[in-house]
């Protein structure tokens, strides 16, 4: 057992990783080094998010999931971070659980952007982690059945 501990400790030291102690398993208070979005937004989703009037923010409320229509996404940064104006209840929910989803509608498609929200000044900054884009069913799809 002692030999395994020493081997794991030496290999962790060589890689520059935390060693095989319990302290290495405790989560740190500082955020991870990579805070950028893991999945990019296409130009179509950026345009729809910025100019659409049908934007819904979904978050975990105290009694379960909640969805709130927001006026609009104020901006989308070049890295894909979305800024959303939302009510006080959304701010409180984001402080408890930062996982959110933003649903954006466009005449041609709808998009679901799941990510992590941070309350900043007057807006919620949402860093996207997953993006799902689907087209609305149309007449051409009904004919092929």
N, CA, C and O atoms as a GROMACS GRO file, in nm:
protein
  580
    1UNK      N    1   0.083  -0.118   0.000
    1UNK     CA    2   0.000   0.000   0.000
    1UNK      C    3   0.088   0.125   0.000
    1UNK      O    4   0.060   0.221  -0.072
    2UNK      N    5   0.193   0.123   0.082
    2UNK     CA    6   0.284   0.237   0.088
    2UNK      C    7   0.356   0.255  -0.046
    2UNK      O    8   0.380   0.368  -0.088
    3UNK      N    9   0.390   0.146  -0.110
    3UNK     CA   10   0.457   0.153  -0.239
    3UNK      C   11   0.366   0.216  -0.345
    3UNK      O   12   0.411   0.298  -0.425
    4UNK      N   13   0.238   0.177  -0.345
    4UNK     CA   14   0.142   0.234  -0.440
    4UNK      C   15   0.125   0.384  -0.415
    4UNK      O   16   0.117   0.462  -0.510
    5UNK      N   17   0.120   0.425  -0.288
    5UNK     CA   18   0.108   0.566  -0.254
    5UNK      C   19   0.229   0.645  -0.305
    5UNK      O   20   0.213   0.754  -0.360
    6UNK      N   21   0.348   0.590  -0.287
    6UNK     CA   22   0.469   0.658  -0.333
    6UNK      C   23   0.474   0.667  -0.486
    6UNK      O   24   0.513   0.770  -0.541
    7UNK      N   25   0.436   0.560  -0.553
    7UNK     CA   26   0.436   0.560  -0.700
    7UNK      C   27   0.337   0.663  -0.753
    7UNK      O   28   0.370   0.738  -0.844
    8UNK      N   29   0.216   0.667  -0.697
    8UNK     CA   30   0.117   0.765  -0.741
    8UNK      C   31   0.162   0.907  -0.710
    8UNK      O   32   0.142   0.998  -0.791
    9UNK      N   33   0.222   0.927  -0.594
    9UNK     CA   34   0.273   1.059  -0.558
    9UNK      C   35   0.383   1.105  -0.652
    9UNK      O   36   0.385   1.221  -0.693
   10UNK      N   37   0.474   1.015  -0.685
   10UNK     CA   38   0.584   1.050  -0.775
   10UNK      C   39   0.533   1.080  -0.916
   10UNK      O   40   0.579   1.175  -0.980
   11UNK      N   41   0.438   0.999  -0.965
   11UNK     CA   42   0.386   1.024  -1.100
   11UNK      C   43   0.305   1.154  -1.103
   11UNK      O   44   0.309   1.226  -1.203
   12UNK      N   45   0.232   1.185  -0.997
   12UNK     CA   46   0.159   1.312  -0.991
   12UNK      C   47   0.256   1.429  -0.988
   12UNK      O   48   0.233   1.530  -1.054
   13UNK      N   49   0.364   1.416  -0.912
   13UNK     CA   50   0.464   1.522  -0.906
   13UNK      C   51   0.527   1.542  -1.044
   13UNK      O   52   0.552   1.656  -1.084
   14UNK      N   53   0.552   1.434  -1.116
   14UNK     CA   54   0.614   1.442  -1.248
   14UNK      C   55   0.522   1.512  -1.347
   14UNK      O   56   0.568   1.590  -1.430
   15UNK      N   57   0.392   1.485  -1.339
   15UNK     CA   58   0.294   1.548  -1.429
   15UNK      C   59   0.256   1.689  -1.384
   15UNK      O   60   0.199   1.764  -1.462
   16UNK      N   61   0.287   1.725  -1.261
   16UNK     CA   62   0.247   1.856  -1.209
   16UNK      C   63   0.104   1.857  -1.160
   16UNK      O   64   0.044   1.964  -1.147
   17UNK      N   65   0.049   1.741  -1.132
   17UNK     CA   66  -0.090   1.728  -1.086
   17UNK      C   67  -0.091   1.715  -0.933
   17UNK      O   68   0.013   1.688  -0.873
   18UNK      N   69  -0.209   1.733  -0.869
   18UNK     CA   70  -0.217   1.710  -0.725
   18UNK      C   71  -0.187   1.564  -0.693
   18UNK      O   72  -0.215   1.475  -0.772
   19UNK      N   73  -0.130   1.542  -0.578
   19UNK     CA   74  -0.091   1.407  -0.539
   19UNK      C   75  -0.206   1.322  -0.491
   19UNK      O   76  -0.322   1.365  -0.499
   20UNK      N   77  -0.179   1.202  -0.442
   20UNK     CA   78  -0.283   1.107  -0.404
   20UNK      C   79  -0.334   1.127  -0.261
   20UNK      O   80  -0.367   1.029  -0.194
   21UNK      N   81  -0.341   1.249  -0.213
   21UNK     CA   82  -0.387   1.274  -0.077
   21UNK      C   83  -0.532   1.318  -0.078
   21UNK      O   84  -0.585   1.353  -0.184
   22UNK      N   85  -0.596   1.317   0.036
   22UNK     CA   86  -0.736   1.362   0.044
   22UNK      C   87  -0.750   1.509   0.010
   22UNK      O   88  -0.853   1.548  -0.046
   23UNK      N   89  -0.651   1.591   0.040
   23UNK     CA   90  -0.659   1.733   0.009
   23UNK      C   91  -0.672   1.758  -0.140
   23UNK      O   92  -0.730   1.858  -0.181
   24UNK      N   93  -0.619   1.668  -0.222
   24UNK     CA   94  -0.630   1.686  -0.367
   24UNK      C   95  -0.771   1.659  -0.416
   24UNK      O   96  -0.805   1.698  -0.528
   25UNK      N   97  -0.855   1.593  -0.337
   25UNK     CA   98  -0.993   1.564  -0.376
   25UNK      C   99  -1.090   1.673  -0.336
   25UNK      O  100  -1.205   1.673  -0.381
   26UNK      N  101  -1.047   1.767  -0.252
   26UNK     CA  102  -1.135   1.874  -0.205
   26UNK      C  103  -1.147   1.979  -0.313
   26UNK      O  104  -1.045   2.023  -0.366
   27UNK      N  105  -1.271   2.021  -0.349
   27UNK     CA  106  -1.286   2.124  -0.452
   27UNK      C  107  -1.226   2.256  -0.406
   27UNK      O  108  -1.231   2.290  -0.288
   28UNK      N  109  -1.171   2.328  -0.497
   28UNK     CA  110  -1.110   2.457  -0.468
   28UNK      C  111  -1.214   2.568  -0.479
   28UNK      O  112  -1.316   2.552  -0.547
   29UNK      N  113  -1.189   2.680  -0.410
   29UNK     CA  114  -1.280   2.794  -0.416
   29UNK      C  115  -1.262   2.875  -0.543
   29UNK      O  116  -1.353   2.946  -0.586
   30UNK      N  117  -1.145   2.867  -0.604
   30UNK     CA  118  -1.121   2.947  -0.724
   30UNK      C  119  -1.180   2.877  -0.846
   30UNK      O  120  -1.188   2.754  -0.850
   31UNK      N  121  -1.223   2.955  -0.947
   31UNK     CA  122  -1.281   2.895  -1.067
   31UNK      C  123  -1.175   2.826  -1.151
   31UNK      O  124  -1.056   2.854  -1.135
   32UNK      N  125  -1.216   2.737  -1.239
   32UNK     CA  126  -1.119   2.671  -1.326
   32UNK      C  127  -1.052   2.772  -1.418
   32UNK      O  128  -1.106   2.881  -1.442
   33UNK      N  129  -0.937   2.737  -1.470
   33UNK     CA  130  -0.861   2.830  -1.554
   33UNK      C  131  -0.932   2.858  -1.685
   33UNK      O  132  -0.921   2.969  -1.737
   34UNK      N  133  -1.005   2.762  -1.739
   34UNK     CA  134  -1.072   2.781  -1.868
   34UNK      C  135  -1.217   2.818  -1.844
   34UNK      O  136  -1.299   2.731  -1.815
   35UNK      N  137  -1.249   2.946  -1.855
   35UNK     CA  138  -1.386   2.990  -1.836
   35UNK      C  139  -1.454   3.020  -1.968
   35UNK      O  140  -1.570   3.062  -1.969
   36UNK      N  141  -1.388   2.998  -2.077
   36UNK     CA  142  -1.446   3.025  -2.208
   36UNK      C  143  -1.554   2.924  -2.242
   36UNK      O  144  -1.558   2.816  -2.184
   37UNK      N  145  -1.639   2.959  -2.337
   37UNK     CA  146  -1.745   2.866  -2.375
   37UNK      C  147  -1.687   2.743  -2.442
   37UNK      O  148  -1.591   2.752  -2.519
   38UNK      N  149  -1.745   2.627  -2.412
   38UNK     CA  150  -1.695   2.504  -2.471
   38UNK      C  151  -1.758   2.477  -2.606
   38UNK      O  152  -1.706   2.397  -2.684
   39UNK      N  153  -1.869   2.542  -2.636
   39UNK     CA  154  -1.929   2.524  -2.768
   39UNK      C  155  -1.967   2.661  -2.822
   39UNK      O  156  -2.031   2.740  -2.753
   40UNK      N  157  -1.929   2.687  -2.944
   40UNK     CA  158  -1.953   2.817  -3.004
   40UNK      C  159  -2.094   2.832  -3.058
   40UNK      O  160  -2.162   2.733  -3.087
   41UNK      N  161  -2.136   2.955  -3.069
   41UNK     CA  162  -2.266   2.986  -3.127
   41UNK      C  163  -2.247   3.019  -3.274
   41UNK      O  164  -2.154   3.092  -3.310
   42UNK      N  165  -2.333   2.968  -3.359
   42UNK     CA  166  -2.326   3.002  -3.500
   42UNK      C  167  -2.375   3.144  -3.519
   42UNK      O  168  -2.437   3.202  -3.430
   43UNK      N  169  -2.347   3.200  -3.635
   43UNK     CA  170  -2.391   3.336  -3.665
   43UNK      C  171  -2.543   3.346  -3.663
   43UNK      O  172  -2.599   3.448  -3.621
   44UNK      N  173  -2.611   3.239  -3.709
   44UNK     CA  174  -2.758   3.240  -3.709
   44UNK      C  175  -2.813   3.247  -3.567
   44UNK      O  176  -2.907   3.321  -3.541
   45UNK      N  177  -2.755   3.169  -3.475
   45UNK     CA  178  -2.802   3.169  -3.337
   45UNK      C  179  -2.770   3.303  -3.271
   45UNK      O  180  -2.851   3.354  -3.194
   46UNK      N  181  -2.653   3.359  -3.299
   46UNK     CA  182  -2.619   3.491  -3.246
   46UNK      C  183  -2.720   3.596  -3.291
   46UNK      O  184  -2.768   3.676  -3.211
   47UNK      N  185  -2.752   3.595  -3.420
   47UNK     CA  186  -2.847   3.691  -3.474
   47UNK      C  187  -2.985   3.671  -3.412
   47UNK      O  188  -3.050   3.769  -3.374
   48UNK      N  189  -3.029   3.547  -3.402
   48UNK     CA  190  -3.160   3.519  -3.344
   48UNK      C  191  -3.164   3.559  -3.198
   48UNK      O  192  -3.265   3.614  -3.151
   49UNK      N  193  -3.057   3.534  -3.124
   49UNK     CA  194  -3.054   3.569  -2.982
   49UNK      C  195  -3.056   3.719  -2.962
   49UNK      O  196  -3.119   3.769  -2.868
   50UNK      N  197  -2.989   3.792  -3.048
   50UNK     CA  198  -2.980   3.936  -3.032
   50UNK      C  199  -3.107   4.008  -3.076
   50UNK      O  200  -3.148   4.105  -3.012
   51UNK      N  201  -3.171   3.961  -3.184
   51UNK     CA  202  -3.283   4.035  -3.241
   51UNK      C  203  -3.420   3.971  -3.217
   51UNK      O  204  -3.522   4.031  -3.252
   52UNK      N  205  -3.425   3.854  -3.160
   52UNK     CA  206  -3.553   3.786  -3.139
   52UNK      C  207  -3.630   3.847  -3.022
   52UNK      O  208  -3.571   3.892  -2.924
   53UNK      N  209  -3.761   3.847  -3.035
   53UNK     CA  210  -3.847   3.894  -2.926
   53UNK      C  211  -3.900   3.777  -2.844
   53UNK      O  212  -3.963   3.797  -2.741
   54UNK      N  213  -3.873   3.655  -2.890
   54UNK     CA  214  -3.919   3.538  -2.816
   54UNK      C  215  -3.799   3.467  -2.754
   54UNK      O  216  -3.746   3.371  -2.811
   55UNK      N  217  -3.758   3.515  -2.637
   55UNK     CA  218  -3.646   3.458  -2.564
   55UNK      C  219  -3.698   3.414  -2.428
   55UNK      O  220  -3.763   3.491  -2.358
   56UNK      N  221  -3.669   3.289  -2.391
   56UNK     CA  222  -3.714   3.235  -2.263
   56UNK      C  223  -3.591   3.188  -2.186
   56UNK      O  224  -3.505   3.118  -2.240
   57UNK      N  225  -3.585   3.228  -2.058
   57UNK     CA  226  -3.478   3.186  -1.968
   57UNK      C  227  -3.535   3.081  -1.874
   57UNK      O  228  -3.638   3.105  -1.810
   58UNK      N  229  -3.470   2.967  -1.865
   58UNK     CA  230  -3.514   2.859  -1.778
   58UNK      C  231  -3.407   2.835  -1.673
   58UNK      O  232  -3.288   2.830  -1.705
   59UNK      N  233  -3.449   2.821  -1.547
   59UNK     CA  234  -3.356   2.803  -1.437
   59UNK      C  235  -3.422   2.720  -1.329
   59UNK      O  236  -3.542   2.695  -1.334
   60UNK      N  237  -3.343   2.677  -1.230
   60UNK     CA  238  -3.394   2.597  -1.119
   60UNK      C  239  -3.441   2.691  -1.009
   60UNK      O  240  -3.361   2.759  -0.945
   61UNK      N  241  -3.571   2.694  -0.987
   61UNK     CA  242  -3.628   2.777  -0.881
   61UNK      C  243  -3.639   2.699  -0.751
   61UNK      O  244  -3.605   2.581  -0.747
   62UNK      N  245  -3.685   2.764  -0.644
   62UNK     CA  246  -3.696   2.695  -0.515
   62UNK      C  247  -3.798   2.581  -0.517
   62UNK      O  248  -3.782   2.484  -0.443
   63UNK      N  249  -3.902   2.592  -0.599
   63UNK     CA  250  -4.003   2.488  -0.605
   63UNK      C  251  -3.990   2.396  -0.724
   63UNK      O  252  -4.078   2.314  -0.748
   64UNK      N  253  -3.882   2.409  -0.801
   64UNK     CA  254  -3.864   2.328  -0.920
   64UNK      C  255  -3.824   2.416  -1.037
   64UNK      O  256  -3.796   2.535  -1.018
   65UNK      N  257  -3.820   2.360  -1.157
   65UNK     CA  258  -3.777   2.438  -1.273
   65UNK      C  259  -3.875   2.551  -1.303
   65UNK      O  260  -3.996   2.535  -1.288
   66UNK      N  261  -3.822   2.665  -1.344
   66UNK     CA  262  -3.902   2.782  -1.379
   66UNK      C  263  -3.857   2.832  -1.515
   66UNK      O  264  -3.740   2.820  -1.551
   67UNK      N  265  -3.949   2.887  -1.589
   67UNK     CA  266  -3.918   2.949  -1.717
   67UNK      C  267  -3.979   3.088  -1.717
   67UNK      O  268  -4.094   3.106  -1.679
   68UNK      N  269  -3.901   3.185  -1.761
   68UNK     CA  270  -3.944   3.324  -1.762
   68UNK      C  271  -3.913   3.383  -1.898
   68UNK      O  272  -3.802   3.367  -1.949
   69UNK      N  273  -4.010   3.451  -1.958
   69UNK     CA  274  -3.985   3.522  -2.082
   69UNK      C  275  -3.907   3.649  -2.050
   69UNK      O  276  -3.947   3.728  -1.964
   70UNK      N  277  -3.797   3.668  -2.119
   70UNK     CA  278  -3.718   3.789  -2.099
   70UNK      C  279  -3.735   3.879  -2.220
   70UNK      O  280  -3.768   3.832  -2.329
   71UNK      N  281  -3.714   4.008  -2.199
   71UNK     CA  282  -3.738   4.102  -2.308
   71UNK      C  283  -3.648   4.073  -2.428
   71UNK      O  284  -3.695   4.069  -2.541
   72UNK      N  285  -3.520   4.053  -2.403
   72UNK     CA  286  -3.427   4.022  -2.511
   72UNK      C  287  -3.290   3.993  -2.454
   72UNK      O  288  -3.262   4.021  -2.337
   73UNK      N  289  -3.207   3.936  -2.538
   73UNK     CA  290  -3.067   3.921  -2.504
   73UNK      C  291  -3.003   4.053  -2.545
   73UNK      O  292  -3.013   4.094  -2.660
   74UNK      N  293  -2.937   4.120  -2.451
   74UNK     CA  294  -2.884   4.252  -2.483
   74UNK      C  295  -2.766   4.246  -2.578
   74UNK      O  296  -2.752   4.332  -2.665
   75UNK      N  297  -2.680   4.144  -2.562
   75UNK     CA  298  -2.567   4.131  -2.654
   75UNK      C  299  -2.510   3.991  -2.646
   75UNK      O  300  -2.534   3.916  -2.552
   76UNK      N  301  -2.433   3.958  -2.750
   76UNK     CA  302  -2.358   3.832  -2.754
   76UNK      C  303  -2.215   3.870  -2.786
   76UNK      O  304  -2.188   3.931  -2.889
   77UNK      N  305  -2.122   3.834  -2.697
   77UNK     CA  306  -1.982   3.871  -2.715
   77UNK      C  307  -1.918   3.786  -2.825
   77UNK      O  308  -1.975   3.684  -2.865
   78UNK      N  309  -1.802   3.826  -2.874
   78UNK     CA  310  -1.733   3.745  -2.976
   78UNK      C  311  -1.702   3.603  -2.929
   78UNK      O  312  -1.695   3.511  -3.011
   79UNK      N  313  -1.683   3.583  -2.798
   79UNK     CA  314  -1.656   3.448  -2.748
   79UNK      C  315  -1.784   3.365  -2.733
   79UNK      O  316  -1.776   3.245  -2.708
   80UNK      N  317  -1.901   3.428  -2.749
   80UNK     CA  318  -2.027   3.356  -2.738
   80UNK      C  319  -2.101   3.380  -2.609
   80UNK      O  320  -2.210   3.325  -2.590
   81UNK      N  321  -2.047   3.460  -2.519
   81UNK     CA  322  -2.113   3.487  -2.392
   81UNK      C  323  -2.235   3.575  -2.416
   81UNK      O  324  -2.227   3.677  -2.484
   82UNK      N  325  -2.348   3.534  -2.359
   82UNK     CA  326  -2.474   3.607  -2.376
   82UNK      C  327  -2.501   3.692  -2.253
   82UNK      O  328  -2.472   3.650  -2.140
   83UNK      N  329  -2.557   3.810  -2.274
   83UNK     CA  330  -2.597   3.897  -2.164
   83UNK      C  331  -2.747   3.912  -2.170
   83UNK      O  332  -2.802   3.954  -2.272
   84UNK      N  333  -2.814   3.876  -2.058
   84UNK     CA  334  -2.961   3.873  -2.054
   84UNK      C  335  -3.009   3.959  -1.937
   84UNK      O  336  -2.953   3.954  -1.828
   85UNK      N  337  -3.113   4.037  -1.962
   85UNK     CA  338  -3.177   4.113  -1.855
   85UNK      C  339  -3.290   4.027  -1.800
   85UNK      O  340  -3.377   3.984  -1.876
   86UNK      N  341  -3.288   4.002  -1.670
   86UNK     CA  342  -3.388   3.915  -1.607
   86UNK      C  343  -3.432   3.974  -1.474
   86UNK      O  344  -3.370   4.068  -1.424
   87UNK      N  345  -3.538   3.919  -1.418
   87UNK     CA  346  -3.594   3.967  -1.293
   87UNK      C  347  -3.516   3.921  -1.171
   87UNK      O  348  -3.421   3.844  -1.180
   88UNK      N  349  -3.560   3.971  -1.054
   88UNK     CA  350  -3.491   3.941  -0.928
   88UNK      C  351  -3.495   3.793  -0.892
   88UNK      O  352  -3.398   3.740  -0.838
   89UNK      N  353  -3.607   3.725  -0.922
   89UNK     CA  354  -3.616   3.583  -0.887
   89UNK      C  355  -3.514   3.500  -0.965
   89UNK      O  356  -3.462   3.401  -0.914
   90UNK      N  357  -3.485   3.539  -1.089
   90UNK     CA  358  -3.383   3.469  -1.168
   90UNK      C  359  -3.244   3.492  -1.107
   90UNK      O  360  -3.161   3.402  -1.106
   91UNK      N  361  -3.220   3.613  -1.058
   91UNK     CA  362  -3.090   3.643  -0.997
   91UNK      C  363  -3.068   3.557  -0.873
   91UNK      O  364  -2.960   3.501  -0.853
   92UNK      N  365  -3.173   3.546  -0.790
   92UNK     CA  366  -3.161   3.464  -0.669
   92UNK      C  367  -3.140   3.317  -0.703
   92UNK      O  368  -3.062   3.248  -0.637
   93UNK      N  369  -3.210   3.270  -0.806
   93UNK     CA  370  -3.196   3.130  -0.846
   93UNK      C  371  -3.056   3.103  -0.901
   93UNK      O  372  -3.000   2.996  -0.877
   94UNK      N  373  -3.000   3.197  -0.975
   94UNK     CA  374  -2.866   3.180  -1.032
   94UNK      C  375  -2.761   3.177  -0.922
   94UNK      O  376  -2.659   3.109  -0.936
   95UNK      N  377  -2.784   3.249  -0.814
   95UNK     CA  378  -2.690   3.244  -0.702
   95UNK      C  379  -2.692   3.107  -0.636
   95UNK      O  380  -2.588   3.061  -0.586
   96UNK      N  381  -2.809   3.039  -0.634
   96UNK     CA  382  -2.818   2.905  -0.578
   96UNK      C  383  -2.763   2.799  -0.673
   96UNK      O  384  -2.685   2.713  -0.633
   97UNK      N  385  -2.804   2.806  -0.799
   97UNK     CA  386  -2.764   2.708  -0.899
   97UNK      C  387  -2.742   2.782  -1.031
   97UNK      O  388  -2.839   2.827  -1.092
   98UNK      N  389  -2.618   2.795  -1.076
   98UNK     CA  390  -2.591   2.878  -1.194
   98UNK      C  391  -2.624   2.813  -1.329
   98UNK      O  392  -2.605   2.876  -1.433
   99UNK      N  393  -2.673   2.690  -1.329
   99UNK     CA  394  -2.706   2.626  -1.457
   99UNK      C  395  -2.838   2.680  -1.511
   99UNK      O  396  -2.940   2.677  -1.442
  100UNK      N  397  -2.836   2.730  -1.634
  100UNK     CA  398  -2.955   2.786  -1.697
  100UNK      C  399  -2.964   2.738  -1.841
  100UNK      O  400  -2.870   2.679  -1.895
  101UNK      N  401  -3.080   2.764  -1.902
  101UNK     CA  402  -3.099   2.738  -2.044
  101UNK      C  403  -3.172   2.858  -2.104
  101UNK      O  404  -3.264   2.912  -2.043
  102UNK      N  405  -3.130   2.897  -2.222
  102UNK     CA  406  -3.194   3.007  -2.293
  102UNK      C  407  -3.253   2.948  -2.421
  102UNK      O  408  -3.183   2.884  -2.499
  103UNK      N  409  -3.382   2.971  -2.442
  103UNK     CA  410  -3.451   2.925  -2.562
  103UNK      C  411  -3.477   3.046  -2.650
  103UNK      O  412  -3.535   3.145  -2.606
  104UNK      N  413  -3.435   3.038  -2.776
  104UNK     CA  414  -3.448   3.148  -2.870
  104UNK      C  415  -3.526   3.099  -2.990
  104UNK      O  416  -3.499   2.992  -3.044
  105UNK      N  417  -3.624   3.179  -3.032
  105UNK     CA  418  -3.704   3.144  -3.149
  105UNK      C  419  -3.672   3.233  -3.267
  105UNK      O  420  -3.646   3.352  -3.252
  106UNK      N  421  -3.674   3.174  -3.385
  106UNK     CA  422  -3.651   3.244  -3.511
  106UNK      C  423  -3.758   3.189  -3.606
  106UNK      O  424  -3.806   3.078  -3.584
  107UNK      N  425  -3.797   3.261  -3.710
  107UNK     CA  426  -3.898   3.204  -3.801
  107UNK      C  427  -3.856   3.072  -3.866
  107UNK      O  428  -3.942   2.993  -3.903
  108UNK      N  429  -3.726   3.046  -3.880
  108UNK     CA  430  -3.680   2.924  -3.947
  108UNK      C  431  -3.643   2.813  -3.851
  108UNK      O  432  -3.653   2.696  -3.888
  109UNK      N  433  -3.599   2.845  -3.728
  109UNK     CA  434  -3.550   2.743  -3.636
  109UNK      C  435  -3.569   2.790  -3.492
  109UNK      O  436  -3.604   2.905  -3.468
  110UNK      N  437  -3.544   2.699  -3.398
  110UNK     CA  438  -3.536   2.735  -3.256
  110UNK      C  439  -3.404   2.682  -3.202
  110UNK      O  440  -3.351   2.584  -3.254
  111UNK      N  441  -3.353   2.747  -3.100
  111UNK     CA  442  -3.225   2.707  -3.042
  111UNK      C  443  -3.235   2.702  -2.891
  111UNK      O  444  -3.300   2.786  -2.828
  112UNK      N  445  -3.171   2.602  -2.833
  112UNK     CA  446  -3.159   2.589  -2.687
  112UNK      C  447  -3.012   2.601  -2.653
  112UNK      O  448  -2.929   2.524  -2.701
  113UNK      N  449  -2.980   2.701  -2.570
  113UNK     CA  450  -2.843   2.724  -2.529
  113UNK      C  451  -2.836   2.697  -2.379
  113UNK      O  452  -2.890   2.773  -2.299
  114UNK      N  453  -2.769   2.589  -2.340
  114UNK     CA  454  -2.749   2.557  -2.198
  114UNK      C  455  -2.613   2.609  -2.156
  114UNK      O  456  -2.515   2.598  -2.230
  115UNK      N  457  -2.609   2.666  -2.036
  115UNK     CA  458  -2.483   2.721  -1.991
  115UNK      C  459  -2.482   2.755  -1.844
  115UNK      O  460  -2.569   2.712  -1.768
  116UNK      N  461  -2.383   2.831  -1.807
  116UNK     CA  462  -2.362   2.873  -1.669
  116UNK      C  463  -2.380   3.024  -1.663
  116UNK      O  464  -2.321   3.096  -1.743
  117UNK      N  465  -2.461   3.071  -1.568
  117UNK     CA  466  -2.489   3.214  -1.556
  117UNK      C  467  -2.418   3.273  -1.435
  117UNK      O  468  -2.404   3.209  -1.331
  118UNK      N  469  -2.375   3.397  -1.452
  118UNK     CA  470  -2.313   3.474  -1.345
  118UNK      C  471  -2.383   3.609  -1.341
  118UNK      O  472  -2.396   3.675  -1.443
  119UNK      N  473  -2.429   3.649  -1.222
  119UNK     CA  474  -2.492   3.780  -1.206
  119UNK      C  475  -2.384   3.887  -1.207
  119UNK      O  476  -2.290   3.882  -1.128
  120UNK      N  477  -2.397   3.983  -1.298
  120UNK     CA  478  -2.296   4.089  -1.312
  120UNK      C  479  -2.366   4.221  -1.339
  120UNK      O  480  -2.431   4.237  -1.442
  121UNK      N  481  -2.352   4.316  -1.247
  121UNK     CA  482  -2.414   4.448  -1.257
  121UNK      C  483  -2.563   4.437  -1.285
  121UNK      O  484  -2.638   4.393  -1.198
  122UNK      N  485  -2.609   4.475  -1.404
  122UNK     CA  486  -2.752   4.474  -1.435
  122UNK      C  487  -2.794   4.356  -1.521
  122UNK      O  488  -2.912   4.345  -1.554
  123UNK      N  489  -2.702   4.269  -1.558
  123UNK     CA  490  -2.734   4.159  -1.649
  123UNK      C  491  -2.685   4.026  -1.594
  123UNK      O  492  -2.601   4.020  -1.504
  124UNK      N  493  -2.739   3.920  -1.651
  124UNK     CA  494  -2.688   3.785  -1.627
  124UNK      C  495  -2.597   3.750  -1.744
  124UNK      O  496  -2.639   3.754  -1.860
  125UNK      N  497  -2.472   3.717  -1.715
  125UNK     CA  498  -2.380   3.674  -1.819
  125UNK      C  499  -2.387   3.522  -1.827
  125UNK      O  500  -2.363   3.453  -1.728
  126UNK      N  501  -2.419   3.471  -1.944
  126UNK     CA  502  -2.436   3.327  -1.964
  126UNK      C  503  -2.327   3.277  -2.057
  126UNK      O  504  -2.316   3.320  -2.172
  127UNK      N  505  -2.246   3.184  -2.007
  127UNK     CA  506  -2.143   3.120  -2.086
  127UNK      C  507  -2.200   2.989  -2.140
  127UNK      O  508  -2.228   2.898  -2.061
  128UNK      N  509  -2.217   2.976  -2.271
  128UNK     CA  510  -2.278   2.855  -2.326
  128UNK      C  511  -2.188   2.732  -2.313
  128UNK      O  512  -2.066   2.740  -2.332
  129UNK      N  513  -2.250   2.620  -2.281
  129UNK     CA  514  -2.179   2.492  -2.274
  129UNK      C  515  -2.232   2.394  -2.378
  129UNK      O  516  -2.156   2.315  -2.434
  130UNK      N  517  -2.363   2.398  -2.406
  130UNK     CA  518  -2.424   2.311  -2.506
  130UNK      C  519  -2.520   2.395  -2.590
  130UNK      O  520  -2.593   2.479  -2.536
  131UNK      N  521  -2.520   2.373  -2.720
  131UNK     CA  522  -2.610   2.446  -2.810
  131UNK      C  523  -2.683   2.342  -2.895
  131UNK      O  524  -2.620   2.257  -2.958
  132UNK      N  525  -2.815   2.350  -2.895
  132UNK     CA  526  -2.898   2.260  -2.975
  132UNK      C  527  -2.984   2.345  -3.068
  132UNK      O  528  -3.058   2.432  -3.021
  133UNK      N  529  -2.975   2.322  -3.198
  133UNK     CA  530  -3.051   2.397  -3.297
  133UNK      C  531  -3.136   2.300  -3.377
  133UNK      O  532  -3.086   2.200  -3.428
  134UNK      N  533  -3.265   2.329  -3.387
  134UNK     CA  534  -3.357   2.244  -3.463
  134UNK      C  535  -3.450   2.331  -3.546
  134UNK      O  536  -3.483   2.444  -3.507
  135UNK      N  537  -3.492   2.279  -3.661
  135UNK     CA  538  -3.588   2.349  -3.746
  135UNK      C  539  -3.729   2.316  -3.702
  135UNK      O  540  -3.756   2.209  -3.646
  136UNK      N  541  -3.820   2.410  -3.728
  136UNK     CA  542  -3.961   2.383  -3.702
  136UNK      C  543  -4.012   2.285  -3.805
  136UNK      O  544  -3.967   2.287  -3.920
  137UNK      N  545  -4.105   2.198  -3.767
  137UNK     CA  546  -4.162   2.109  -3.869
  137UNK      C  547  -4.244   2.191  -3.967
  137UNK      O  548  -4.321   2.277  -3.926
  138UNK      N  549  -4.226   2.163  -4.094
  138UNK     CA  550  -4.296   2.239  -4.198
  138UNK      C  551  -4.374   2.149  -4.291
  138UNK      O  552  -4.383   2.028  -4.269
  139UNK      N  553  -4.429   2.208  -4.393
  139UNK     CA  554  -4.509   2.130  -4.490
  139UNK      C  555  -4.425   2.026  -4.563
  139UNK      O  556  -4.472   1.916  -4.592
  140UNK      N  557  -4.301   2.062  -4.594
  140UNK     CA  558  -4.216   1.968  -4.667
  140UNK      C  559  -4.192   1.840  -4.586
  140UNK      O  560  -4.174   1.734  -4.645
  141UNK      N  561  -4.192   1.848  -4.454
  141UNK     CA  562  -4.172   1.731  -4.371
  141UNK      C  563  -4.300   1.650  -4.362
  141UNK      O  564  -4.294   1.528  -4.350
  142UNK      N  565  -4.416   1.715  -4.367
  142UNK     CA  566  -4.544   1.644  -4.359
  142UNK      C  567  -4.569   1.564  -4.487
  142UNK      O  568  -4.631   1.458  -4.481
  143UNK      N  569  -4.522   1.614  -4.602
  143UNK     CA  570  -4.545   1.545  -4.729
  143UNK      C  571  -4.463   1.416  -4.741
  143UNK      O  572  -4.504   1.322  -4.808
  144UNK      N  573  -4.348   1.413  -4.677
  144UNK     CA  574  -4.262   1.296  -4.692
  144UNK      C  575  -4.306   1.179  -4.609
  144UNK      O  576  -4.250   1.070  -4.624
  145UNK      N  577  -4.401   1.196  -4.522
  145UNK     CA  578  -4.446   1.086  -4.437
  145UNK      C  579  -4.530   0.988  -4.506
  145UNK      O  580  -4.574   0.891  -4.445
   0.00000   0.00000   0.00000
